[in-house]
């Protein structure tokens, strides 16, 4: 059963013209899997090795670039002209076996009409591996990743514009699910229905009380079932 923490609007009616847009990490699998810790360690190693830094200084640079540029990758590209393909292949070389298959999520997606897309700040290869592990890869029409976004991360406006243009999405027919509350705000400004998939991670909380978030839930499968039942 869905556990909405708050709801500011009625659930949208779902039909064949609807579009469900999902962030990937910590949205379609539990944040407790902590894949980000693996990625963060590999990013630190990449910064250390590429810039020939001691571990403590590499960590400082990693976090500085993340906060100033939105991703460490963008900081490295801007200040050091690194090869983004090399970076993405190395920092996403993680063990996804900690993510459990999700047959209930697959069934909930099956019950919903309309198109289904992934919108992630990660790479396509990473998204594909996680989706295969969850058992939901064939439920999605396409993936829009950080390369498609021209390496500009959410919540900057550009990737949202690029996504809608590339895939011909009417924002008024779209529902967007995210674990990072602030990433929902540009989507709402464009006319999407927004759903915050609640986690306790501190860095996901920014923007959580913003009125542009329509719904919140800590049970995405239950929420999707409720959405399907109202269609």
C-alpha positions in Angstrom: 0.0 0.0 0.0 1.3 3.4 -0.9 2.5 5.6 1.9 2.2 9.2 0.7 3.9 11.6 3.1 1.8 14.4 1.7 -0.1 15.1 -1.4 -0.9 18.6 -2.8 -2.9 17.6 -5.9 -5.1 14.8 -7.2 -3.5 11.8 -8.9 -3.4 12.2 -12.6 -5.5 10.0 -14.9 -3.2 7.6 -16.8 -4.0 6.6 -20.3 -2.1 5.6 -23.5 -0.9 9.2 -24.0 0.7 9.4 -20.5 4.4 9.4 -19.9 6.0 8.1 -16.8 9.6 9.5 -16.3 11.8 7.9 -13.6 15.1 8.8 -12.1 17.1 5.6 -11.6 19.4 5.5 -8.6 17.6 5.4 -5.2 14.3 5.9 -7.0 13.7 2.5 -8.6 15.6 0.6 -5.9 16.0 1.3 -2.2 18.6 3.8 -1.1 19.8 1.2 1.4 21.6 -0.6 -1.4 24.1 2.3 -1.2 25.4 2.0 -4.8 26.4 5.6 -4.5 29.0 4.8 -1.9 30.7 2.5 -4.4 30.5 5.1 -7.2 31.8 7.8 -4.8 34.8 5.8 -3.9 35.6 5.2 -7.6 35.2 8.9 -8.3 37.7 9.6 -5.5 40.2 7.1 -7.0 39.7 8.7 -10.5 40.4 12.2 -9.2 43.4 10.9 -7.2 45.0 9.1 -10.1 44.1 11.6 -12.9 45.3 14.7 -11.0 48.1 12.9 -9.1 46.7 14.0 -5.7 46.9 12.5 -2.2 43.6 10.9 -1.1 42.6 13.7 1.2 43.1 16.3 -1.4 41.4 14.2 -4.0 38.3 13.9 -1.8 38.3 17.7 -1.3 38.5 18.3 -5.0 35.8 15.7 -5.7 33.3 17.4 -3.3 34.3 20.9 -4.4 33.6 20.1 -8.1 30.4 18.3 -7.2 29.1 21.4 -5.3 30.3 24.0 -7.8 29.5 22.2 -11.1 26.7 19.8 -10.1 28.8 16.7 -10.8 32.4 15.9 -10.3 32.6 14.9 -14.0 31.5 18.4 -15.1 34.2 20.0 -12.9 36.9 17.7 -14.3 35.8 18.4 -17.9 35.7 22.1 -17.3 39.0 22.5 -15.4 41.0 19.6 -16.7 39.4 18.6 -20.1 39.3 14.9 -19.1 37.6 12.3 -21.4 34.1 11.8 -20.1 33.8 8.4 -21.6 36.8 7.1 -19.7 35.5 8.7 -16.5 32.0 7.1 -16.8 33.3 3.7 -17.6 35.6 3.7 -14.6 33.3 5.2 -11.9 30.4 3.0 -12.8 32.4 -0.2 -12.6 30.5 -1.3 -9.5 28.9 -4.4 -8.0 25.2 -4.2 -8.7 24.4 -7.6 -7.0 23.5 -5.7 -3.8 20.3 -4.6 -5.7 17.6 -7.2 -5.4 15.4 -8.2 -8.3 12.0 -6.4 -8.1 9.2 -8.5 -9.6 6.6 -6.4 -7.8 8.0 -3.3 -9.4 7.9 -4.9 -12.8 4.3 -6.0 -12.3 3.3 -2.5 -11.2 4.9 -1.0 -14.3 3.1 -3.5 -16.5 -0.3 -2.4 -15.0 0.3 1.2 -16.1 -0.5 2.5 -19.6 1.6 4.9 -21.5 5.3 5.4 -22.2 8.0 4.8 -19.6 11.4 6.4 -19.7 14.5 6.7 -17.5 16.1 10.2 -16.9 19.4 9.9 -15.0 22.5 11.9 -14.3 24.4 8.6 -14.6 25.5 6.8 -17.7 23.4 4.6 -20.0 25.6 1.6 -19.3 25.1 2.0 -15.5 21.3 2.4 -16.0 21.1 -0.7 -18.2 23.0 -2.9 -15.7 20.8 -1.8 -12.8 17.6 -2.2 -14.8 18.6 -5.7 -15.8 19.3 -6.6 -12.2 15.9 -5.3 -11.2 14.3 -7.2 -14.0 12.6 -4.1 -15.5 14.8 -3.3 -18.5 12.1 -4.3 -21.1 9.5 -2.1 -19.4 11.2 1.1 -20.6 11.1 2.7 -24.0 14.4 4.5 -23.7 17.0 6.0 -21.4 18.1 9.7 -21.3 21.5 9.8 -19.6 24.2 12.3 -18.8 25.7 12.0 -22.3 22.3 12.8 -23.8 22.2 15.8 -21.5 25.5 17.0 -22.9 27.0 16.4 -19.5 24.8 19.0 -17.9 23.3 17.5 -14.7 19.8 17.9 -13.2 18.5 20.2 -11.8 19.8 22.6 -14.4 17.1 23.4 -17.0 18.9 22.2 -20.1 18.6 18.4 -19.7 14.8 18.7 -19.1 14.5 20.7 -22.3 16.6 18.2 -24.2 14.6 15.2 -22.9 11.3 16.7 -23.9 12.5 17.7 -27.3 14.3 14.4 -28.1 11.4 12.2 -27.0 8.4 14.4 -28.0 7.0 14.6 -24.5 4.0 16.7 -23.6 4.9 17.8 -20.0 1.2 18.1 -19.2 0.9 14.3 -19.7 4.1 13.4 -17.8 4.6 12.2 -14.2 8.2 12.4 -12.9 9.6 10.4 -10.1 12.8 11.4 -8.3 14.6 10.7 -5.0 16.3 14.1 -5.1 13.6 16.6 -4.3 15.2 19.6 -5.9 15.4 17.8 -9.3 11.6 17.8 -9.4 11.2 21.5 -9.4 12.2 22.3 -13.0 9.9 19.5 -14.1 6.9 21.1 -12.2 7.7 24.5 -13.8 7.3 22.8 -17.2 3.9 21.3 -16.3 4.8 17.8 -15.1 3.2 16.1 -12.1 6.0 15.5 -9.6 6.5 12.7 -7.1 9.3 12.7 -4.6 10.3 9.1 -3.7 11.4 9.8 -0.1 14.7 8.7 1.2 16.5 9.6 4.4 19.7 10.6 2.6 20.7 14.1 3.7 21.7 15.3 0.2 18.3 14.2 -1.2 16.3 16.5 1.1 16.9 19.9 -0.5 13.6 21.2 -1.8 11.5 18.6 0.0 9.0 21.2 1.3 8.7 23.1 -2.0 5.0 23.4 -3.1 6.0 22.4 -6.6 6.2 18.8 -5.3 2.8 17.3 -5.9 3.2 13.9 -4.1 5.6 12.2 -1.8 5.9 8.4 -1.1 8.2 6.0 0.6 6.7 3.1 -1.4 7.0 3.5 -5.1 5.4 0.1 -5.9 2.4 1.0 -3.8 2.2 4.4 -5.4 2.3 3.0 -8.9 -0.5 0.5 -8.0 -2.6 3.4 -6.7 -1.9 5.3 -9.9 -3.0 2.3 -12.0 -6.2 1.8 -9.9 -7.2 5.4 -10.6 -6.8 5.1 -14.3 
